Amino acid sequence: MAPSTPSTSVSAQPAASASTSATSTSTSTCTKAEGQPLRTVAVLGASYGGARAAHILAHGLPPHWRVVLVDRNSHMNHLYVLPRYAVLPGHEHKAFIPYDNVFQPPPKTEPVDVSRHVLLHANVLELREHELTLDRAFPEHGVPARTLRFDYLVYALGSHLPAPINLWGPVADEELEQHGVVDIVRGTKEGGVAWLKKFQKRVERASSVLVVGGGALGIQYATDIAEIYPATRVTLLHSRHRLLPRFDEGMHTEILSTLSALNVCTILGDRLDLASLAAKSARDGAERVVRTQSGREVRAELVLLCTGQTPNTGLLRAAFPRAVVPDGPNKGMARVRRTMQLAELVDDDDDGADLPAHKHKAASTAVQQQQQQDQAEESPVESSRVERQDEREAEAAAPAVEAAEAAEEDAGAGEEEAEEEEEPEPEPVEEDPRTRVAAEHIFAIGDAADAFGAVNAGHNAFFQGEVAARNILKLIKREEREAAKAQPASKPQAEQEPAPATDVASENPEPAPQAPASEEGADEEDLELEKYVPGAPAIKVSLGLTKSVYQFQGMIGTRDKEPADLDVHLIWRYFGHRVDREDLEREAQDDKAQSQRERERERMQEKGAVAASA
């Protein structure tokens, strides 16, 4: 899941993309490198997949290329801790990670100049084949108008989130404007922290809670509320007969046992009658009665709909209508090939071949010409071309992402609308022969992509981002190799060095050594685009404050000593911050003390109001 959506524009502020990018980027990104205008790879969405793609690109692009990373949030919103932090006070600030080091190399690696790459805190309003429209211009970052032209694009805008973790929506069942969470703070750490604190207070006030949806999100909300507020009556309603049906039955058994131990009333195989939600309670604190489709009545003061996650592909649909699935279980997802390139349906009378390369090249040349006009100022940019991202780095980074996903969502909302019958584990999905590449230069990853059965999860977006980034680097290398072949010789024949004199014995000298055919073939093979193959479903779900259950590579296990903040410092490290739990805890303690003072003030005010009315 990813928090970025192209909604109404807000007052955006540029965010630093690296230790030097906030200052030096203002000159370097609008200049030329080695006499060439900077060309652009745009990455939309800076969450798990988008950040990984941007990082690999920043370390692998030639000097005259730059990454422009765009996200509507000023900080990375770590979604997997939001359910916990929306119930348990004192940790809110840990969920919002600065993007300052998103392009920086990992520790103990060779320093890299990342100053030409830039992160823009903005909304994307419109997408076209080779340009996009932002809600504001960034002249200080080489984007003088609201239109940003790009040569390649990674679409990583994720999905529209369920209401209980949608920081851009109302708090629980409260009215947005009435309770002070207004548009001006949306997309900022300040606004996110305020949202979570208001949610905590709403949960604390509730005498009974109905959680709708038995995916990971609903399970975490139900168990956390039940453990933190044992006097609160908690009900979990799930449309399927088994919790987390895409995973082994042992997961269901373990979760159901914990729900029972926490006195959560669990209703399986029934759905909420949404019409019964229309009648709200007459006053705050009063329960209302909602019904299931079978006619069962459930009393609850607060209803949390942990369902309804939908792909955020509106921009793609407008630009490439045939590339977005119109209906069915994958409705709204972007079609992709295994290279993660955007795909579209082939007409019945079409031969099904991919789009010819010249279509992309012609458009890309036009982009270059326009960028050359926009990038008028010239100043040298330090050359720091880096070889392709080392596989060992990926292996080191991926476990950090998985370890930090202590509340893996597994697209819990999507499970609610599936068929009642449990289906066996799906076989690997092959590419649809009815599709072809819609745009060679556009890649879709994460929750927005229909990625061959991969569950919607941060670790899958991470690996898809790697595939997309490496394939872009290969396409650029192909393009530059072809351009080099088309270049005339550097010296006219007459200026070439004369051949050395030979004696009679060497009238037929041996030819100059040639690269073996096998090496040339290997080089060509190295530029073959990588194909994504999803791994087996993996998940980790917290069950109350200290327990969790996980499935990884077919194995199921539990842990009984989970930290309250769900090891959030690990994901901070993934985003380039060398912090320990204690570093974040000190700030949390200060924040918790402030929250306690505010709560005490509110209690005193309530007592005063009651005394005044007596």
Buried (B, 14 or more C-beta within 10 A) or exposed (E): BBBBBBBEBBEBEBBBBBBBBBEBBBBBBBBBBEEBBBBBBBBBBBBBBBBBBBBBBBBBBBBBBBBBBBBBBBBBBBBBBBBBBBBBBBBBBBBBBBBBBBBBBBEEEEEBBBBBBBBBBBBBBBBBBBBBBBBBBBEBBBBBEBBBBBBBBBBBBBBBBBBBBBBBBBBBBBEBEEBEBEBEBBBBBBBBBBBBBBBBBBBBEBBBBBBBBBBBBBBBBBBBBBBBBEEBBBBBBBBBEBBBBBBBEEBBBBBBEBBEBBEBBBBBEBBBBEEBBEEEBEEEEEBBEBBBEEEEEBEBBBBBBBBBBBBBBBBBBEBBEBBBBEEEEBBBBBBBBBBBBBBBBBEEEEEEEBBEEEEBBEBBEEBBEBBBEBBEEEEEBEEBEBEBBEEEBBEEBBEBBBBBBBBBBBBBBBBBBBEEEEEEEEEEBEBBEBBBBBBBBBBBBBBBBBBBBBBBBBBBBBBBBBBBBBBBBBBBBBBEEEEEEEEEEEEEEEEEEEEEEEEEEEEEEEEEEEEEEEEEEEEEEEEEBBEBEBEEBBBBBBBBBEBBBBBBEEEBEEBEEBBBBBBBBBBBBBBBBEBEBEEBBEEBEEBBEEBEEEBEEEEEEEEEEEEEEE
